[in-house]
Amino acid sequence: MIKSELIDKLAEANPHLYHRDVERVVNTILDGITESLARGERVELRGFGAFSVRHRPARVGRNPRTGDSVAVKEKHVPFFKTGKELRERVDASRASKLTPA
């Protein structure tokens, strides 16, 4: 699902809200998460998961085309860890689809 699909789905589920207001809410939430991660903070959404920032040290990588060594700088990358409730719901829905009737 992409952001516009999420906004459309939320707008359908809440017909009393204007589409532009739903879009504003979604953008505000995502901007808040982004700003917190930029400050190095952790963001936890109970039952869904937690966003954090992980440090990746500098390393020597390989150019896949030529095989040459390439210096890769250190960086900080966003990381998402799913919450227990989300993992269980996904597992249950996948298991029911895979089990023969």
Order of alpha helices (4+ residues) and beta strands (2+ residues): alpha-alpha-beta-beta-beta-beta-beta-alpha
